[in-house]
Amino acid sequence: MPPGACPYAMRDAIRNPRGRLLPPPLACKKPDPPKFPRWACRVIGNPETIKPTAIPPSDAGAASGGGSLGPRARSAANLATAAAAAAPASPPMSYVGPAQSSAGLRGGSNVTELPDDGHGDAQPRPESLRFGGAARGAAPAQQEEKTPLDRPSFHVAPRGGGWLNDPNGPLFYRGRWHMFYQYLPASAVWDFGLMWGHAVSDDMVHWKSLPPALVPTPGGLDQDGVFSGCAVIDEETDVPVILYTGVRLRASPTAGELPSEEYDCKQPFIESQLAAWPADPDDPDLTHWVKAGEPMLALPPHGMRLAAWRDPYVISTPSTSADGMYTMMVGSGVREKGGTALMYKSKHLTSGWAFHGKLADGCGGTGIAWECPVLAELPDSDAPRSAAAMPAWAPPAWLPRAQAQAHADHGTRGGAAAGMQSAPRPLVWSALQPPPATGTGGDPRRVLFCVSPDAPGNPTLYYIGAFDHKTTRFDMESASGPFQLDLGDVLYAPNACVDPSGRTLLVAWQQERRASPRDHDFAGCLSAPRVLTVEQPADGSGDAPRLVQRPLPELNMLRRAGAAWGIGSLSQGSNGAAVDRASAVRVVEGSSFPIPSVAGPFLDIEVALAPAASTEADCDGLRSGLLVHSWQQDDGGSAALLYDWSRAELSVVFDVVDPVTHTLRFGGDGVRTVGGKLQRPPRRGEPLKLRVLLDATLLEVFTEHGEVLSTRVNRGRQPGYQPGSVTRPSAGVDIISVGGVTDVLGVAAYEMAPIWKECGTDTAMAERVARAEPIGVDPMSLEELFDSSMTHVAEQA
């Protein structure tokens, strides 16, 4: 939807993106033939299916025996020198300072005494480790489709280019995930004419691209755009139904009759709430859809002076609600007052909806119109997080006995392929589970309410509080918030759902940040799926619950076989454990430690960093993190991901390489910073632990305590890198320390495989990943490291 959709942001209404959103994934038995209303009509035409281009098997680890080629060094200094020799030109930084031995990642340590190398007295040096095989569950490379190197490959995005914005869905039906999204196939900028892109997956990780599910109908209520909405299972027919907002420009000669004053939202387009069904519910891909001939809701409530009316989102169904009815909210806002979400109830999914008041009232400070509203109950963060660890589903006590028995007798096909249990599941999965309203543990403040205010340039906000199922009101007065869902500058229009194992998942639109968007043929991708939980205060202080966001564990399946590198231990400092500084690699002020042995633009990096013991008492001015090199000077250049220990701020600083002096700079003219203060920073004596997903231009950073920063780092095309080539230049990612000394306690770096494959996942592989089995490592001697790195550098020369 267009971002200037309210009268107070009208200047961008015709040209910019907008966002809508969707409800929960739903499991369903094999349906009988659909009982469509008599007014259902016409199958929607779809463009020709995109044909993927196959390429030869790409590199899955160059060295035999599962090892990977890459710089290896006799000492920490040689390690950095060898890596720098293969890396692109970068600021004059070097790795200096005494370094201790490093423990093997999730394993023991090997310490080797070395003579003085000019950086201090003789002492143990860190041993780099190669992985003697892939992370269990890593997907083979031979099925991968060709992916351009300058666009994300392990996040959902349009195949072959085009524009993407809001996620619509996801839907879980007959053992398969369906992800829909706002899509323009022939443009890299937002415009009217949006349709619903479509992809399908067996495991929420590997996806197959399909033709658009819904496209505008000339002369119809959606002639100028199939805007956002949701997908849900109709419990009367057991058939999936898409509910969405259709728009038509009021200036169009085929717009038809315009609403009267009391129903008019005063936008450049008219909104209607519409519905569609699959033409063949037995088609596993749900390729073709049938639109209803009449709107589900033709007009908004009259006389409310609304600023918007879009993005229908079903939060409960008859089998998951206390009153046996569907409950739906629609994003809206009241002119000159603020955003709101309108609540509706009905006994039938596609008809009979009655207005049931407002969910909550906002103020001008949180936007005039709330787009893509999301409501979802959050499980405790100490509950099992992986599908394999989830207990078998049992019907809740409030569910009628006959209905509970029906659920218990019904299973979900295909669950094992997704790494999930094949235990009986309920027919319908709702984003918001019904009573008891107080939730587990007696704390009613367990419901996430999330809104995207006004336009994609604004941050998405969330509250955690209590929702009353009877009055359909969210208690804003007692809720905690608003907080930014993401500390970055690209996330918008998220969507929450519940998977068959009971996890609450979130996916969102990740925007672009480009100086010249029209110079590209693609724009936008979806975020990595996030698992949402709530963390209760450990001290029993009664403080507000806190949102925890973690990447979907199944993403580990994308870690390439043999293409990984690690040192030290990532578990140091966890759960009160002591930090072993004797095994740390030390990075002094103004120096860098290049991450070796992995290459390419698609990376998954985990790091554990801490202030050196000498500076721990006074960390004022110390910043630790990663330097991400760029191979182009515009659109942000090289960027630094930094954590400020004294201010507890996580940020990304752009254009950190001065174009004149070629030295690093972290402030002043031309330097842009994105980020903010962490709600749950590392406590005194604890390390900073980050998981960094770098997918071409997209940077997603997860902290150990569940906060996220997403942004774009436009790195350009790396010279000399080709997938599968023996020549493997450095990935261009360094660990750096600014204003003091940083101890590197552990690093694990992986190359990532593309998500685009034919559906089908190794069940045993998925189960191992879900159990989070440790990754095997094969320590090398320092002699092997040095010899290999010298050979590698010579080959590149």
Order of alpha helices (4+ residues) and beta strands (2+ residues): beta-alpha-beta-beta-beta-beta-beta-beta-beta-beta-beta-beta-beta-beta-beta-beta-beta-beta-alpha-beta-beta-beta-beta-beta-beta-beta-beta-beta-beta-beta-beta-beta-beta-beta-beta-beta-beta-beta-beta-beta-beta-beta-beta-alpha-beta-alpha
